[in-house]
Amino acid sequence: MNIRSTTHADISALQQVLDGTALFLSEMLPDMLGGFLSDADSDDIWLTCEVDGNAVGFCYAVPEQLADGACPAAFGPGEHPGLIA
């Protein structure tokens, strides 16, 4: 198993995954991936899971807009009392 950044070449196989899971319409995937694949500065993160060279799954993540600045600047990284290192 290998997890890596999604590429244009993954779209067809990932659409088959979507057709089998009905997570959302597979026809939507190319547009959803568009910004990530065309903009190197995109905040989107798309990862593909492959087994024996075949794409078998994916995940999507993006930084949470509302969490920006939620940790007071008085604490250094990993020093906030509510965080467990």
C-alpha positions in Angstrom: 0.0 0.0 0.0 1.2 3.5 -0.9 -0.3 6.9 -0.1 0.7 9.8 -2.3 -0.5 13.0 -3.9 -3.3 12.5 -6.4 -2.5 13.1 -10.0 -4.5 13.5 -13.2 -3.8 9.9 -14.0 -5.7 8.8 -10.9 -9.1 10.3 -11.9 -10.5 7.4 -13.9 -9.7 4.8 -11.2 -10.9 7.1 -8.4 -14.2 7.6 -10.3 -14.6 3.8 -10.3 -14.0 3.8 -6.5 -16.7 6.5 -6.2 -19.1 4.5 -8.4 -18.7 1.6 -6.0 -19.1 3.6 -2.8 -21.7 6.2 -3.9 -19.9 8.8 -1.7 -20.8 11.4 -4.3 -21.3 11.4 -8.1 -18.1 10.4 -9.8 -18.7 12.9 -12.5 -18.0 15.7 -9.9 -14.4 14.5 -9.2 -12.5 16.2 -12.1 -13.9 19.6 -11.1 -13.3 19.0 -7.4 -9.7 18.1 -8.1 -9.2 20.9 -10.6 -7.8 23.5 -8.2 -5.5 21.1 -6.5 -4.1 19.8 -9.8 -3.7 23.1 -11.5 -2.5 25.4 -8.7 0.7 24.6 -6.8 -0.3 27.1 -4.1 -3.7 25.4 -3.4 -4.5 24.7 0.2 -6.4 21.6 -0.8 -4.8 18.2 -0.1 -5.8 15.2 -2.2 -4.1 11.9 -1.5 -4.5 8.6 -3.3 -4.1 5.2 -1.8 -2.7 2.6 -4.2 -2.3 -1.1 -3.9 -0.1 -2.9 -6.4 0.0 0.3 -8.5 -3.8 0.6 -8.6 -5.6 3.5 -7.1 -8.1 2.1 -4.6 -9.1 5.1 -2.4 -8.5 8.7 -1.7 -8.9 11.4 0.9 -9.3 15.1 0.9 -8.4 17.7 3.5 -8.2 21.5 3.7 -7.1 23.8 6.5 -10.0 24.8 8.7 -10.7 28.5 8.1 -12.3 29.1 11.5 -9.4 27.6 13.4 -6.9 30.1 12.2 -5.6 32.0 15.2 -7.5 29.8 17.6 -4.4 29.0 19.7 -3.1 32.2 21.5 0.3 33.5 20.3 1.5 33.4 24.0 2.0 29.7 23.6 4.8 28.2 21.5 4.1 25.2 19.2 3.1 22.3 21.4 3.0 24.4 24.6 -0.8 25.1 24.8 -2.1 23.5 28.0 -5.0 22.0 26.2 -2.8 20.1 23.7 -1.3 16.8 24.2 2.1 16.3 22.6 
